Amino acid sequence: MSKQRIFLNSLPVLGLLIISAMSSATFASSEQAWNKHHEEIKSACIKASQLKNARAVSNVMLFDDRVGYSALLIQGKYPQPHMKNKTGQELCLWHKTTKKAYLSEVNMKAR
């Protein structure tokens, strides 16, 4: 078999390897990119919170892209005087497209 024929026979495999390498580089997110993404969510949720000294108390919960949201649990102190500095929690839903945070109070008591 000639060198030219061997080269031509291996072109499809070489092409697949190149495409595979490019796809991985294009679609894979680095750890640094994920950390930046999580910090963006935490920052938006804490900023939107009505609690004093709000902070994230869970990891970012990632949902399938079809859902369109990620979630985060926020904790802080109620600012209202009648709440007497009581600890409160909020569930933050972060919209992936608009990058807006939406919060709802979390009632820890089972009903």
C-alpha positions as CSV (number, residue, x, y, z in Angstrom):
1,M,0.0,0.0,0.0
2,S,1.4,3.4,-0.9
3,K,2.0,6.2,1.5
4,Q,-0.5,8.3,-0.3
5,R,-3.2,5.7,0.0
6,I,-2.5,5.2,3.7
7,F,-2.8,9.0,4.2
8,L,-6.1,9.2,2.3
9,N,-7.5,6.2,4.3
10,S,-6.7,7.9,7.6
11,L,-8.2,11.3,6.7
12,P,-11.7,10.5,8.0
13,V,-10.3,9.4,11.3
14,L,-8.1,12.5,11.5
15,G,-11.0,14.7,10.7
16,L,-13.1,13.2,13.4
17,L,-10.3,13.7,15.9
18,I,-10.0,17.3,15.0
19,I,-13.8,17.9,15.2
20,S,-13.9,16.1,18.5
21,A,-11.1,18.2,19.9
22,M,-12.7,21.5,18.7
23,S,-16.1,20.5,20.1
24,S,-14.6,19.8,23.5
25,A,-12.7,23.0,23.6
26,T,-15.8,25.0,22.4
27,F,-18.4,23.5,24.7
28,A,-16.6,22.5,27.8
29,S,-16.6,25.1,30.5
30,S,-13.5,25.5,32.7
31,E,-13.7,25.4,36.5
32,Q,-12.9,29.1,36.4
33,A,-16.0,29.8,34.2
34,W,-18.3,27.7,36.5
35,N,-16.9,29.6,39.6
36,K,-17.6,32.9,37.9
37,H,-21.1,31.8,36.9
38,H,-21.9,30.7,40.5
39,E,-20.5,34.0,41.9
40,E,-22.8,35.9,39.5
41,I,-25.8,34.0,40.8
42,K,-24.8,34.5,44.4
43,S,-24.2,38.2,43.9
44,A,-27.6,38.7,42.2
45,C,-29.5,36.8,44.8
46,I,-27.9,38.5,47.8
47,K,-28.4,41.9,46.1
48,A,-32.1,41.1,45.6
49,S,-32.6,39.8,49.1
50,Q,-34.6,41.9,51.6
51,L,-32.7,40.3,54.5
52,K,-29.9,42.0,56.5
53,N,-26.5,40.5,56.2
54,A,-27.8,38.1,53.5
55,R,-25.5,35.2,52.5
56,A,-25.7,32.1,50.5
57,V,-26.2,29.0,52.7
58,S,-26.4,26.4,49.9
59,N,-24.5,25.5,46.7
60,V,-26.0,26.8,43.5
61,M,-28.6,24.3,42.3
62,L,-28.4,23.9,38.5
63,F,-31.4,22.8,36.6
64,D,-31.6,21.6,33.0
65,D,-31.5,24.5,30.5
66,R,-35.1,23.7,29.5
67,V,-36.2,24.9,33.0
68,G,-34.4,28.2,32.6
69,Y,-33.5,28.7,36.3
70,S,-30.9,28.0,38.9
71,A,-31.6,28.1,42.6
72,L,-29.9,29.2,45.8
73,L,-30.9,29.4,49.4
74,I,-30.2,32.7,51.1
75,Q,-30.1,33.4,54.8
76,G,-30.0,36.6,56.8
77,K,-31.9,38.6,59.5
78,Y,-35.3,40.1,59.1
79,P,-34.9,44.0,59.0
80,Q,-38.4,44.7,60.5
81,P,-38.2,45.8,64.1
82,H,-41.1,43.6,65.1
83,M,-39.2,40.5,63.9
84,K,-36.5,41.3,66.6
85,N,-33.6,40.4,64.4
86,K,-34.9,36.9,63.7
87,T,-33.2,34.7,61.2
88,G,-35.0,34.2,57.9
89,Q,-34.4,32.3,54.7
90,E,-35.3,33.0,51.1
91,L,-35.2,30.8,48.0
92,C,-33.7,32.6,45.1
93,L,-34.5,31.6,41.5
94,W,-32.0,33.0,39.0
95,H,-33.3,33.3,35.5
96,K,-30.5,32.1,33.1
97,T,-31.6,34.3,30.1
98,T,-32.4,37.6,31.8
99,K,-29.9,37.1,34.7
100,K,-32.5,38.4,37.2
101,A,-33.0,37.0,40.7
102,Y,-36.5,36.3,42.1
103,L,-36.9,35.5,45.8
104,S,-39.5,33.9,48.0
105,E,-39.5,33.5,51.8
106,V,-38.8,30.0,53.0
107,N,-41.0,28.8,55.8
108,M,-39.0,26.1,57.7
109,K,-42.0,24.7,59.7
110,A,-43.7,21.7,58.2
111,R,-47.4,22.0,57.9
